[in-house]
Amino acid sequence: MNRSIIVHLFSFVFYTLVQALILKNLAIFNLAFCFLYVLFLLSLPVDTNPLLLMAMAFLMGIVIDTFYDSLGLHASTMVLIAYLRNPWLALITPQSGYEVGAAPSLRYNGIQWFLVYSIPLIFLHHFVLFYVEASSFNIFLHTFFKVILSTLFTLIAILIVQFMSGSRARI
């Protein structure tokens, strides 16, 4: 079995368990929520087939939906992010391009590039997730505040994981 398949399978299980067993019940003032499982999708190799990417996103989302009892909400937001990930990567391609098989990370791309890559995708994930969950724009400001705080919370958690997983982060 290919080493990268085993690594991705392990990360799928790891992010699912951390999200379902630890982060599901962690909220700051019921406004900031951490959805670390998004990192699974963000850290897949740049050259991942878009259909495979969307299938893995759907699988991750539906598993998370099972724990959150949210009827496809996480699955749909993950598929949306998977759909937009490759065009976004094409827009922000570094001058040197991407290495074949390389995964977006702090270690290889640096913090500035990683923030430009991850913040819009995390924000969009949270925006769609919270507004579909709210089912209306009646509480627009409250929901938008949740989106901003949750994006920051998730981003901080992702940066911590990225710093811990890379032996030498390029800053």
N, C-alpha and C positions, 0 to 999 in steps of 0.2 A: 504494500500500500504506500502511496506517495506520502512523503513526510509532511508536505504542506496540507494535505487533506486531513491528516491526523491533528495537526496544529489548529486548523480551522474548526474541526469537530470539537476539539477540547475547548477552544474559545467560545464556541456556541453553547456548550454545556455550562462553562464557567459563568458567562454573562447571564444566562438564563437563571441559574441557581442564585447568583448574587442578587439579581433583580427580584426574583420571586421570594427568596427567603429573608433578605436583609432590607433592600431598598424599597420594597412595596410598602412597608410600614414606617418608612422614614420620610417625614415631611417637616419643613420648618414653618411653624405657624399656619399650617394648612394652606400655604401659598407657594412654597418652593418644593418641588419634587425632583428627584434624581432618576433619570432614565438612562442608566449606564449602558443598557443593552444596545443602544444606538451605536456604540463604539464597535460592536461586532461588524456592522455594515460599513462603517467608516474606515475600518482597518483592513478590509479585504483588498487584494492586489488590484492595481490600477487597470490591468488588462483582463479583469474578470468579465466573462461573457455577460452582456446585459440581461439576457433571459435567465441565466443561472443566478445572477445577482438578485433579480426580482423574486425568483423562486425561494432563494435563501432568506430574503427579507420577509416574504410572506410566511415562511415556516417559523422564523424567529418571532414575528408579530403574533401569529396565531397561538404559539406556545405561551407567550406572555399574556395574551388575551384569556387563555385558560385560567391562569392564576389571578388575573384582575377581574375576571367575569365581565368582560367588556365587549363581547359580541363582534369582534373584527375591527375594533377601533385602532388598536396597535398594529394589526396586520396591514390595514389600509395606509396608515401613515408611514410604515416602513417601506411598503411598495412604492409609495410616492417618492420617498427619499432615494430609493434604489433607482427609480426611473430618472431622477434628476441628477444623480451623482456623476455619471459619465459625462454629460454635457457640461456640468460645472467643472469637472476636472479638465476638460478640454479648454475651457475658458481661462483657467488659471495655470496652465502648463508652464513650468519654469523654462528659461531659455535653453537649458541643457536637455530638456525633455525628461521623460520618465524612463527608468530602467525597466527592462522586461521582468515581470514578476515581482516588482517592488510594490510594497504596500505603503500608503500614505502614513507617515508617522513623524513625530518630533525628531526622532533619531536621524532619519535620512533627509528630511525636508526643512527642518528648522522650525522654530516656534512661530515666526511671522507667517510663513506659508501655511503651517498647520492651522493657525487661527483663521486665516482667510478661507481655508478649505472647510473647516468644521463649523464655525459659528453660523453661517447662513443655513446650512443643512439642519443643524440642531434647532435653530430658531424656527424654521419652517415646520419641522416635525412637531415641535411643541405647540406652535400656533394652530396647526390643523387639529392636533389631538385635543387641545383644550376647547377650541371653538366648536368642534363637532360634539364634544362631550357636553358643553353648555347648551347646545341646540338652539342658540339665538344670540343676537348681538345686544340684547337688553342690558346685560351686565358687561358691556364691552370693556370698560376701564379695569374692572376687577379681574376679568379674564386676561386682559393684556398684561396686567401686573403679574399674574401667575405665570404667563408665558416668559416674561423677562426674567423673573427670579428663578424659575425652573431652568431656563437656558443657562444662566450663570452657575447654578448649582450643578447641573449636568456637566458643563464645561470644566468646572474646577475638578470634579471627580475624574473626568476623562484625562485632564492634564496630569493629575496625580498618577493615574494608571500608566500613562505614557512615560512619565519621568521614571517611574519604578521599573517599567519593563525594558527601557533602553539603557544600555550600559553607558553610552555617551550621547547625550542629546546635543544637537547642534543648535546653538542659540544665537 
